[in-house]
C-alpha cells in the first residue's frame, strides 16, 4: 500500500496541464447569489396563479413579480383568506413571490393626487406583506412642465422616504423603477439621495438611456450602490442592449438579487421561450463569473 508521502510525491510529479485546464473552467464566487425570474408584463399577464407557478417551475425560473391588474387576480381588495391562499400557493412551490409591481407615482404638482398615490402604495405594501412578498415597485415616471426639476425630484424622494419608513414595519422594500420620463440615472441618484432610507432602493430597468453619455458602465456606477432586490431586463437576445455586459457588471458587484424578465414579444410558445431566456441568463452569468476568476 503506498504511503501518504509517496502519494503526494507522485501527484507533484504529474504534468501541470490538468491544473491549467481546471483553472480555465473556474468560476468566481462573485455573482453566485444572483437569481432569474419573471415580471408578469406580457408573457405572464394572462396566467392565473397556478398557471404562473407551473410555467415558472417548468422553465426553472426562481421568482416572479406580480404586475397589478393581471389575470393572477392579486389585488389590494383581497380579503385575509384570499391573501393566505396566494401565500400558501407560492410557499408550496419552488417559485419565490417577490411582491407587487405597481404604477404608483409621486411627481404630480397636485397635492391631492400625490396623497391618493401614497394611500394606494400603502395598500400594496400591506398586500405584499400578507402574500409573502418582499417589496413594492413604484415609479418616478414624469417631470411636470412648468415645475422646477429639482423640486419634483425632491418631492418624489420625500414621498419615498415616508413610504420607506412605513414599509419597514412590514419588512418591505420600496423599489424605484427607472421608468417613464425619469430615466436619467443622475436624476434617479438625486431622488435616492433625498429618500435616504435603507429599504428604498433602485430597480434598474434596462432603458436606452443607460447607454447614453459615457455609456452603461458610467451610468451603472451612479446607482450600483443603490440597487435593490430586483433588476428588470428585456429579452436577453435583443441585440440593441448589452445584456451580457449588464450581467457582468452585476456579477462584479456580487449582486445577490433577482434579474426579472419583462418581455413584450409574442412567441408562439411562451413556455419554451421562458426556458430559453433562462438558458441565456445562465450562459451570460457563467461567462461573467469565469472572466472574474481569470
C-alpha positions as CSV (number, residue, x, y, z in Angstrom):
1,X,0.0,0.0,0.0
2,X,1.5,3.4,-1.0
3,X,2.3,5.7,1.9
4,X,0.9,9.3,2.1
5,X,4.4,10.6,1.3
6,X,4.7,8.5,-1.8
7,X,1.2,9.5,-3.0
8,X,1.9,13.2,-2.6
9,X,5.2,12.8,-4.3
10,X,3.5,11.1,-7.3
11,X,0.9,13.8,-7.5
12,X,3.6,16.5,-7.5
13,X,5.3,14.9,-10.4
14,X,2.2,14.9,-12.7
15,X,2.1,17.3,-15.6
16,X,0.7,20.8,-15.0
17,X,-1.8,20.9,-17.8
18,X,-4.7,19.3,-15.9
19,X,-4.5,22.0,-13.3
20,X,-4.4,24.6,-16.0
21,X,-7.5,23.2,-17.6
22,X,-9.3,23.2,-14.3
23,X,-8.2,26.8,-13.7
24,X,-9.6,27.8,-17.1
25,X,-13.1,26.5,-16.1
26,X,-13.0,28.0,-12.6
27,X,-15.8,30.4,-11.7
28,X,-15.6,33.4,-9.3
29,X,-17.8,33.3,-6.3
30,X,-18.9,36.8,-7.3
31,X,-22.5,36.7,-8.6
32,X,-23.2,33.2,-7.4
33,X,-26.2,34.5,-5.4
34,X,-28.0,36.0,-8.5
35,X,-31.4,34.7,-9.4
36,X,-33.6,34.8,-12.6
37,X,-37.3,35.4,-12.7
38,X,-40.3,37.0,-14.4
39,X,-42.3,40.1,-14.3
40,X,-45.9,39.4,-15.4
41,X,-45.8,42.0,-18.1
42,X,-46.9,40.4,-21.3
43,X,-45.7,36.9,-21.1
44,X,-47.5,36.3,-17.8
45,X,-50.3,38.8,-17.9
46,X,-53.0,36.2,-18.8
47,X,-51.9,33.4,-16.4
48,X,-53.7,32.8,-13.1
49,X,-51.6,32.0,-10.1
50,X,-51.5,28.2,-10.5
51,X,-50.5,28.5,-14.2
52,X,-48.0,31.2,-13.4
53,X,-46.3,29.0,-10.9
54,X,-46.4,25.9,-13.2
55,X,-44.9,27.8,-16.1
56,X,-42.1,29.3,-14.0
57,X,-41.3,25.9,-12.4
58,X,-41.2,24.2,-15.8
59,X,-38.8,26.9,-17.2
60,X,-36.7,26.8,-13.9
61,X,-37.4,30.4,-13.1
62,X,-36.7,31.3,-9.5
63,X,-39.2,34.0,-8.8
64,X,-41.9,36.4,-10.0
65,X,-43.0,40.0,-9.5
66,X,-46.8,40.4,-9.9
67,X,-47.7,43.4,-12.1
68,X,-51.1,44.7,-10.9
69,X,-54.3,44.3,-12.9
70,X,-53.3,41.0,-14.5
71,X,-55.0,37.6,-14.6
72,X,-53.3,36.4,-11.5
73,X,-56.0,38.3,-9.7
74,X,-53.8,39.5,-6.8
75,X,-55.0,43.0,-5.8
76,X,-55.5,45.2,-2.8
77,X,-59.1,44.2,-2.4
78,X,-58.4,40.6,-1.5
79,X,-59.6,39.5,1.9
80,X,-57.5,37.7,4.5
81,X,-58.4,34.2,3.3
82,X,-57.6,35.0,-0.3
83,X,-54.2,36.5,0.7
84,X,-53.4,33.4,2.7
85,X,-54.2,31.2,-0.3
86,X,-51.9,33.2,-2.6
87,X,-49.1,33.0,0.0
88,X,-49.6,29.3,0.5
89,X,-49.5,28.5,-3.2
90,X,-46.2,30.2,-3.6
91,X,-44.7,28.9,-0.4
92,X,-45.7,25.4,-1.5
93,X,-43.7,25.8,-4.8
94,X,-40.2,26.5,-5.8
95,X,-41.1,30.0,-7.1
96,X,-40.4,32.9,-4.8
97,X,-43.1,35.7,-4.8
98,X,-41.1,38.9,-4.9
99,X,-44.0,41.3,-4.4
100,X,-46.1,43.7,-6.4
101,X,-45.2,45.8,-9.4
102,X,-47.4,48.9,-9.2
103,X,-47.9,52.1,-11.1
104,X,-47.8,54.3,-8.1
105,X,-46.1,57.6,-8.9
106,X,-45.4,60.8,-6.9
107,X,-44.4,63.5,-9.3
108,X,-47.8,65.4,-9.7
109,X,-47.8,69.1,-8.7
110,X,-51.4,68.4,-7.4
111,X,-51.1,67.6,-3.6
112,X,-54.4,65.6,-3.7
113,X,-53.1,63.4,-6.5
114,X,-49.9,62.7,-4.6
115,X,-51.8,61.8,-1.4
116,X,-54.0,59.4,-3.4
117,X,-50.9,57.7,-4.9
118,X,-49.4,57.4,-1.4
119,X,-52.5,55.9,0.0
120,X,-52.6,53.3,-2.8
121,X,-48.9,52.5,-2.3
122,X,-49.6,51.8,1.4
123,X,-52.3,49.4,0.4
124,X,-49.8,47.5,-1.8
125,X,-47.2,47.5,1.0
126,X,-49.6,45.7,3.2
127,X,-50.8,43.3,0.4
128,X,-47.2,42.4,-0.4
129,X,-46.5,41.6,3.2
130,X,-49.7,39.5,3.6
131,X,-49.0,37.4,0.5
132,X,-45.3,36.7,1.4
133,X,-43.7,39.3,-0.9
134,X,-40.7,41.3,0.0
135,X,-41.3,44.7,-1.7
136,X,-43.4,47.0,-3.9
137,X,-42.2,48.6,-7.1
138,X,-43.1,52.2,-7.7
139,X,-42.2,54.8,-10.4
140,X,-40.8,58.3,-10.7
141,X,-42.4,58.5,-14.1
142,X,-42.5,62.2,-15.1
143,X,-41.2,65.7,-14.7
144,X,-44.2,68.0,-15.0
145,X,-43.8,71.0,-17.3
146,X,-43.6,74.4,-15.5
147,X,-42.2,72.8,-12.3
148,X,-38.5,73.1,-11.4
149,X,-36.9,69.7,-12.0
150,X,-35.1,69.8,-8.6
151,X,-38.4,70.4,-6.8
152,X,-40.0,67.4,-8.5
153,X,-37.0,65.2,-7.7
154,X,-37.1,66.3,-4.0
155,X,-40.9,65.7,-3.9
156,X,-40.5,62.1,-5.2
157,X,-37.6,61.5,-2.8
158,X,-39.6,62.7,0.2
159,X,-42.6,60.5,-0.7
160,X,-40.3,57.5,-1.0
161,X,-38.8,58.3,2.5
162,X,-42.2,58.3,4.0
163,X,-43.1,55.0,2.3
164,X,-39.8,53.5,3.3
165,X,-40.5,54.3,7.0
166,X,-43.9,52.8,6.8
167,X,-42.8,49.8,4.8
168,X,-40.0,48.9,7.2
169,X,-42.7,47.9,9.7
170,X,-43.9,45.3,7.3
171,X,-40.4,44.1,6.3
172,X,-40.9,45.5,2.8
173,X,-38.6,47.2,0.3
174,X,-39.7,50.1,-1.9
175,X,-38.3,49.6,-5.4
176,X,-38.0,52.7,-7.6
177,X,-38.2,51.5,-11.2
178,X,-36.2,53.7,-13.5
179,X,-39.1,54.5,-15.8
180,X,-41.0,56.9,-18.0
181,X,-39.8,60.5,-18.1
182,X,-37.2,60.0,-15.4
183,X,-34.6,57.6,-16.9
184,X,-31.6,59.8,-16.3
185,X,-29.5,58.0,-13.7
186,X,-28.2,61.2,-12.3
187,X,-31.8,62.3,-11.5
188,X,-32.5,58.9,-10.0
189,X,-29.4,59.2,-7.8
190,X,-30.7,62.6,-6.7
191,X,-34.1,61.2,-5.7
192,X,-32.4,58.4,-3.8
193,X,-30.2,61.0,-2.0
194,X,-33.3,62.7,-0.8
195,X,-35.1,59.5,0.2
196,X,-32.1,58.2,2.2
197,X,-33.7,55.1,3.5
198,X,-32.0,51.6,3.6
199,X,-35.2,49.9,2.3
200,X,-35.8,52.4,-0.5
201,X,-33.8,51.1,-3.5
202,X,-33.4,51.4,-7.3
203,X,-34.8,48.9,-9.7
204,X,-32.6,49.1,-12.8
205,X,-34.9,48.9,-15.8
206,X,-32.6,48.4,-18.9
207,X,-33.6,51.6,-20.7
208,X,-32.0,53.0,-23.8
209,X,-30.9,56.0,-21.7
210,X,-28.5,53.6,-19.9
211,X,-26.3,53.7,-22.9
212,X,-26.1,57.5,-23.4
213,X,-23.3,59.8,-22.3
214,X,-20.3,57.9,-21.2
215,X,-22.2,54.6,-21.6
216,X,-23.6,51.8,-19.5
217,X,-20.6,51.4,-17.2
218,X,-20.6,55.1,-16.1
219,X,-24.3,55.2,-15.7
220,X,-24.4,51.9,-13.8
221,X,-21.7,53.3,-11.4
222,X,-24.0,56.2,-10.5
223,X,-26.6,53.8,-8.9
224,X,-24.9,50.5,-8.3
225,X,-24.7,51.1,-4.5
226,X,-28.4,51.9,-4.5
227,X,-29.7,48.8,-6.3
228,X,-32.4,46.8,-4.6
229,X,-33.6,43.2,-4.8
230,X,-34.9,43.5,-8.3
231,X,-33.5,44.4,-11.7
232,X,-35.6,44.4,-14.9
233,X,-34.4,43.2,-18.2
234,X,-35.9,42.7,-21.7
235,X,-35.5,39.5,-23.8
236,X,-31.8,38.8,-23.3
237,X,-31.3,38.0,-27.0
238,X,-32.3,41.5,-28.1
239,X,-29.3,43.0,-29.9
240,X,-29.8,46.7,-29.1
241,X,-29.0,46.4,-25.4
242,X,-25.8,44.9,-23.9
243,X,-27.4,42.5,-21.5
244,X,-24.2,40.3,-21.2
245,X,-22.4,43.5,-20.1
246,X,-25.1,44.3,-17.6
247,X,-24.9,40.8,-16.1
248,X,-21.2,41.1,-15.9
249,X,-21.5,44.5,-14.1
250,X,-23.9,43.0,-11.6
251,X,-21.7,40.0,-11.0
252,X,-18.7,42.2,-10.4
253,X,-20.7,43.9,-7.6
254,X,-21.6,40.4,-6.3
255,X,-25.2,41.3,-6.8
256,X,-27.4,38.8,-5.0
257,X,-30.8,39.9,-6.1
258,X,-33.3,39.0,-8.8
259,X,-32.9,39.7,-12.5
260,X,-36.5,39.7,-13.8
261,X,-37.6,39.3,-17.4
262,X,-40.0,41.9,-18.6
263,X,-40.8,40.6,-22.0
264,X,-43.0,42.2,-24.6
265,X,-42.5,40.0,-27.7
266,X,-45.1,37.4,-28.8
267,X,-43.5,34.0,-29.1
268,X,-45.7,31.1,-30.3
269,X,-44.7,29.0,-27.2
270,X,-44.1,31.2,-24.2
271,X,-43.1,28.3,-22.0
272,X,-40.3,27.3,-24.4
273,X,-39.3,31.0,-24.7
274,X,-39.1,31.3,-20.9
275,X,-36.8,28.3,-20.8
276,X,-34.6,29.8,-23.5
277,X,-34.3,33.0,-21.6
278,X,-33.3,31.1,-18.5
279,X,-30.6,29.3,-20.6
280,X,-29.3,32.6,-21.9
281,X,-29.2,34.1,-18.4
282,X,-27.2,31.1,-17.1
283,X,-24.8,31.4,-20.0
284,X,-24.2,35.1,-19.5
285,X,-23.7,34.7,-15.8
286,X,-21.3,31.8,-16.1
287,X,-19.3,33.7,-18.7
288,X,-19.1,36.7,-16.4
289,X,-18.1,34.7,-13.4
290,X,-15.4,32.9,-15.5
291,X,-14.0,36.2,-16.6
292,X,-13.9,37.4,-13.0
293,X,-12.0,34.4,-11.9
294,X,-9.3,34.8,-14.6
